[in-house]
Amino acid sequence: MAIIKAEGTVLVVDDDPGPREALGLVLEHDFRMLFAQNGREALGLLARSAVDVVTLDLRMPGLTGEQTLALMRETDPDVQVIIVTGHSSLESAVAALRLRAFDYISKPFDARKVRALVRSAVDERAERRAKIDRVKMLLEPAESILDVAEDLVAGSAPLPERERAKIENLRRNAAALLEELRWPAGRARASIAI
């Protein structure tokens, strides 16, 4: 079921219809909503739809929330995931943050807090994507120049090891910069009520 609304798409993943419907009611006026009852269904929706934010329960039959989150990272490394659980623990919070969850909140949840948190996640994803696009745009000419230089040099003589190392170092630095923009170091937040 999809409700088309404003900017940003939120996927609510919970095997319990109560919290799933409650989150839908809280968010449907501000976001396009998608719903899944389990991890497999969520992964299918994520593969077929442009999703900005996922609210994810931890305890579900089949794939757990942690397993689902790990697989989501493979499908869309930039999707913002907010863990919404009735079974919070320090261990699950740490595991979720290691998998780069945007936040971690306990059920029952405060509707205003969830709405603000989802808005913040949508905004942060949009900002990060804009930065990544700008950096890619800036790096594209440099990458092209490196490719041409490598082709020119390779056509006439083997590229000296020192020059090859410089080119590879530049490429590694560009990749590291993009990764840092995607997931800033030291970014860990959670609203844990254990």
C-alpha positions in Angstrom: 0.0 0.0 0.0 1.4 3.4 -0.9 0.1 6.8 0.0 1.6 9.5 -2.2 2.3 12.8 -0.4 5.1 15.3 -0.2 8.8 15.0 -0.6 10.6 12.0 0.8 9.6 8.4 0.9 9.4 6.5 4.1 9.3 2.7 4.4 7.9 1.4 7.6 9.0 -2.2 8.4 7.2 -3.9 11.3 5.6 -7.3 11.7 3.1 -5.9 14.2 0.3 -4.0 12.4 -0.4 -1.7 15.4 3.0 0.2 15.3 3.1 -0.1 11.5 -0.3 1.7 11.2 0.5 4.2 13.9 3.7 5.2 12.2 1.8 5.5 8.9 -0.8 7.8 10.6 2.0 10.0 12.1 3.9 10.4 8.9 1.4 10.1 6.0 0.7 13.8 5.8 4.3 14.7 5.2 5.8 11.8 3.3 5.1 9.2 0.7 4.6 6.0 2.7 5.5 2.4 1.9 4.8 -0.5 4.3 6.4 -4.0 4.8 5.6 -6.7 7.3 9.1 -8.3 7.3 12.7 -7.9 6.2 12.3 -9.8 2.9 9.3 -7.6 1.8 11.2 -4.5 2.9 14.3 -5.5 0.8 12.1 -6.0 -2.2 10.5 -2.6 -1.8 13.9 -1.0 -1.3 15.2 -2.6 -4.5 12.1 -1.4 -6.5 11.5 2.1 -5.0 13.4 5.2 -4.2 13.3 5.2 -0.4 14.8 8.0 1.7 14.1 6.7 5.3 13.3 3.3 6.7 11.8 2.8 10.2 12.8 -0.7 11.2 11.6 -3.0 14.0 14.3 -5.2 15.4 12.3 -8.3 16.3 10.6 -9.8 13.4 10.1 -13.4 12.1 12.5 -14.5 9.4 15.1 -11.8 9.0 15.8 -9.8 12.2 16.0 -6.1 12.0 19.8 -6.2 12.3 20.0 -8.7 9.4 17.6 -6.6 7.3 19.6 -3.4 8.0 22.9 -5.1 6.9 21.3 -6.2 3.7 19.8 -2.8 3.1 23.3 -1.3 3.3 24.2 -3.6 0.3 21.1 -2.4 -1.7 21.2 1.3 -0.8 24.2 2.4 1.4 22.7 5.9 1.7 19.2 5.1 3.0 18.6 6.5 6.4 17.4 3.8 8.9 15.7 4.6 12.2 15.4 1.6 14.5 12.0 1.7 16.3 11.9 -1.2 18.8 9.9 -2.4 21.8 12.9 -4.5 22.8 15.7 -1.9 23.2 19.1 -3.0 24.7 22.5 -1.6 24.7 23.8 -4.4 22.5 21.2 -3.9 19.8 21.7 -0.1 19.9 25.5 -0.6 19.4 24.9 -3.1 16.6 22.5 -0.7 14.9 24.9 2.2 15.1 27.7 0.0 13.7 25.5 -0.6 10.8 25.1 3.2 10.5 21.5 3.5 11.7 20.4 7.1 11.7 18.8 6.8 15.1 17.4 4.3 17.6 14.2 4.9 19.5 12.0 2.8 21.8 8.3 1.9 21.6 6.0 3.4 22.6 7.3 6.4 20.6 6.3 10.1 20.8 4.6 11.1 17.5 6.2 14.6 17.3 9.6 13.2 18.0 9.3 10.5 15.3 8.0 13.1 12.8 10.9 15.5 13.5 13.4 12.6 13.4 12.2 11.4 10.0 12.2 15.0 8.7 15.8 15.4 9.9 16.8 12.0 8.3 15.2 13.0 4.9 16.9 16.4 5.1 20.3 14.9 6.0 20.1 12.4 3.2 19.2 15.2 0.7 22.1 17.3 1.9 24.6 14.4 1.8 23.5 13.5 -1.7 23.9 17.1 -2.9 27.4 17.2 -1.4 28.3 13.9 -3.0 27.0 15.0 -6.4 29.1 18.3 -6.1 32.2 16.3 -5.2 31.7 13.8 -8.0 31.2 16.7 -10.4 34.5 18.3 -9.2 36.4 15.0 -9.4 35.1 14.0 -12.8 37.5 16.2 -14.8 40.4 15.2 -12.6 39.6 11.5 -13.2 39.4 12.1 -16.9 42.7 13.9 -17.0 44.3 11.0 -15.0 42.9 8.5 -17.5 44.1 10.5 -20.5 47.6 11.0 -18.9 47.8 7.3 -18.1 46.8 6.4 -21.7 49.3 8.9 -23.2 52.1 7.7 -21.0 51.2 4.0 -21.4 51.1 4.4 -25.1 54.7 5.7 -25.3 56.4 4.0 -22.4 55.5 2.2 -19.2 54.2 4.6 -16.6 56.9 5.1 -13.9 56.0 3.5 -10.6 56.2 6.8 -8.8 53.7 8.4 -11.2 51.4 5.3 -11.1 51.5 5.6 -7.3 50.5 9.2 -7.4 47.5 8.5 -9.7 46.4 5.6 -7.5 46.8 7.7 -4.3 44.7 10.5 -5.9 42.0 7.9 -6.8 42.0 6.4 -3.2 41.8 9.9 -1.7 38.8 10.7 -3.9 37.1 7.5 -2.9 37.8 8.2 0.8 36.4 11.7 0.4 33.2 10.4 -1.1 32.9 7.8 1.7 33.5 10.4 4.4 30.7 12.5 2.8 28.4 9.5 2.8 29.1 8.5 6.4 31.0 11.2 8.5 33.5 9.8 11.0 32.4 9.9 14.6 28.7 10.3 13.7 26.8 8.3 16.2 23.5 9.2 17.7 20.8 7.4 19.5 17.8 8.2 21.7 18.1 5.1 23.8 15.7 4.5 26.7 16.8 1.1 28.0 
